[in-house]
């Protein structure tokens, strides 16, 4: 062991001791870098140590500047700040510090980026010497890639010695000759910034021949210069981003912009920023010809300088720095927004405008106290569907905006806080006067104007005054209303009464984000018969029972927030939830409870800061007998009494219990196990006795209980189960069916760096299971940790164990990682009762031992070293009466000798191998009894007819037709026996062979990189005599064109395939005879649901649908189930048709 094997607590103890030693030894040192020098030296050993130290003492870590300089890949040295830190110290201390600084730079082996700053407030006489000593050390760093110098007003005289640079940022005065020489020596620079520069008879454009890799270039123009001298900069061949600042002679940037517009071929300019100087019309006109621009920032003189930007169709962001009243430039801004087919942002001083033409959505963000009066022209954008206002406008200035809104048809208006991403965008840009973080409000005058916007269907806003609030009842199409905040003393009763009095109320959803609804307001809300969803804080928590008496009619979803503790209302909570049809959520000060009636779920989320003293507060919830899934987040107290109350309820239907952040003891599991309906448990256990209590539960997900190892007591528990039990730990899983004797062991790889990960030694006791008949192991394991398990199996001398599968992945065979070692193989070879063995061999030794298994009839080898099977195959052939009937050799090609041994096996009936010669097809002219054959290697010298000559029993052939010599001739294939099952692996010439396929059943296993299925399926559809009833497409996700071709195979009754696009399902609605559909989708269920409804409506003969998904977490909503049930009632005859079987993944 070394110091790096210690855990982090040991490191923390070391840090503490070294820090104390430094403080005692160096008491006189005032500079932390000198006082903690020993600590700095210790931490310099390893980057991981520095990270741990930062976690241990962040404040001290940030004070040790020299530690960063000596170890970090990026360092920043602020000379002015260092001079201020050393102010008042003796000269000797200063010299020692500068010496330590340069030494730290010299020691740093990781340095790749450095930033040097100097913004002095006073003169520092030592600066030149200090700076030169730092530069000397930096020049010696050959791995330094990105130096940055920020010395505005100062001259950087010498850049020699810097080589292999990727970036060079110079915010300092630099001589063009010196810069040109530096670029000549660093031709791989991709980002170059040049501030003030001295010409010395030269021009900045002189660097262009040496800037062949520059993609981003920033430079400052000389004051009032003729900017045409910069025109050659457009010849930088890979320039993509250009930032220009400084003043220039107006109109003279035209030449540079013209050159940028004409650049081709190679990367095109995507970003152009021109700060400080205003552009005139001639310049913006030339600029508008740079069609590749996606980001633009510039300053203009007036509206006429904005118009040309309409030509920039790829523009995503445009930042106009000039201050103009929006009334003057609004029309030009609207044209810029409307001219794009993609989302576009326009930044103006004081606001942001974002328009998304695909969603017809407009966002207006206003800075603090900004006047919104003139922005009404934005609403003239065609077909607006949504208008959102963020920020804080000047009070009362939305009136004219709402007047304009009333003239157009915009269904959605949202006035709310600034989106966090937009806010971060502003912060990155350095904007000041950001809006307040609280909700923006509208006043009574603005409410009057808002009430005239009759087309609104969704409205989100906050109010500063409830005066005139009842006028919003005039919005006859309003379906969703969210009031973000209301005044403390304001009341919404008038609004609710007016809405309830409407002849045909339309409001379905109401939410109050901030503020409370009192009992009087709730009573008025209940009278709005159209309401489906409510979300608000309820101020009269003591009258919660009264809330349920208000006569709610059609309410489906209710969210209530109460300033009270849960135990105070737990007795009335059931009654309060009954008037909500689908979903009920109530949050108190200490508990958040959610009830989903459609999914039959109950979720309780506790507060980890709360001490729950009332242990019976959950008991009333035991009366929710219809609940099938119970989730508790953060265990509040011992739950045994609650479980007892559930088990004693009359008609408990609880099937699943999930506890997060907490564990159950044996007293709790004793009561939990008495809930007879329980099928699945998820949570941590602390006592192995709990497994006995829960043995009748079919699935136990116990996470990292028992240190993530199976306890020895697991065997008698599994031997006493009723039928099947699955136990899932953090990275391993055991599933056992006592009736079939089938044991599945799964070793996952999700925690590969944990000590117990992939260690399979705790599986060994499972070999003692009484009725063990077959074992399947998949995943990955560490070393030979399965050897003990195999040894226990062999020592039992059990005649019931007949099957062993090692490395078979249940969901995706391609993901197998598990192989067995030679020592494990020796143990397996001792299990004489084995009839089936599937495994892969890590090594080439001892493989012939398998040939000694006397009962072996099925052997599947998933992987092996080339040439390592000859002894095994020879031993099988040498047996007096070999029983091997099924042989599969995957993951490698057979040698000629191995092929001879395979061909000589007279007992074989099914074989799947990759052949390299013809011997397998014609071995000594002998007739064989093979009934099924799979050819997995391309063959061009073999005739299909010859293949069958010596195999009269062959009935099933999976082959690669394109590789056989006579497949192009349909007549030749037609001479094959008619009863052959022709499953299709891959072939060319679809039209020539499609007539010869099995007329009723087709199985296709076709890798997507080999062929498109479209042509085959189209050929099938064109077959006039087709009677194809079963189509199975494996390992493929079909697209729209392939689905359209399948839709024309009208005789199809059974279809199994994958879908890459949910829309493909709509084509299958044409299959009127379809009875069984099994699909695996790349889409989520929500994207598939409506297409499924159409399928149910069109395919009346359907008997079953099996759904599987690439993404495992899927949610089936109640609306779909209700819609599906209603659809089936309308199209199916319940007297003659059985119920449709619709299967979802567990």
Beta strands, then each sheet from edge to edge (+ up, - down):
strand 1: 74-78
strand 2: 113-117
strand 3: 146-156
strand 4: 167-175
strand 5: 191-194
strand 6: 197-198
strand 7: 216-220
strand 8: 241-245
strand 9: 271-279
strand 10: 295-300
strand 11: 317-320
strand 12: 344-348
strand 13: 351-356
strand 14: 361-370
strand 15: 386-393
strand 16: 412-416
strand 17: 458-461
strand 18: 480-485
strand 19: 509-517
strand 20: 533-538
strand 21: 557-562
strand 22: 583-587
strand 23: 591-596
strand 24: 601-606
strand 25: 629-633
strand 26: 656-664
strand 27: 680-685
strand 28: 699-703
strand 29: 724-729
strand 30: 732-737
strand 31: 742-747
strand 32: 774-779
strand 33: 803-806
strand 34: 836-839
strand 35: 858-861
strand 36: 886-889
strand 37: 910-913
strand 38: 932-935
strand 39: 956-960
strand 40: 981-986
strand 41: 1001-1005
strand 42: 1030-1038
strand 43: 1054-1059
strand 44: 1076-1081
strand 45: 1104-1109
strand 46: 1141-1143
sheet 1: 1+ 2+ 3+ 4+ 5+ 7+ 8+ 9+ 10+ 11+ 12+ 13- 14+ 15+ 16+ 17+ 18+ 19+ 20+ 21+ 22+ 23- 24+ 25+ 26+ 27+ 28+ 29+ 30- 31+ 32+ 33+ 34+ 35+ 36+ 37+ 38+ 39+ 40+
sheet 2: 1+ 2+ 3+ 4+ 6+
sheet 3: 41+ 42+ 43+ 44+ 45+ 46+
end
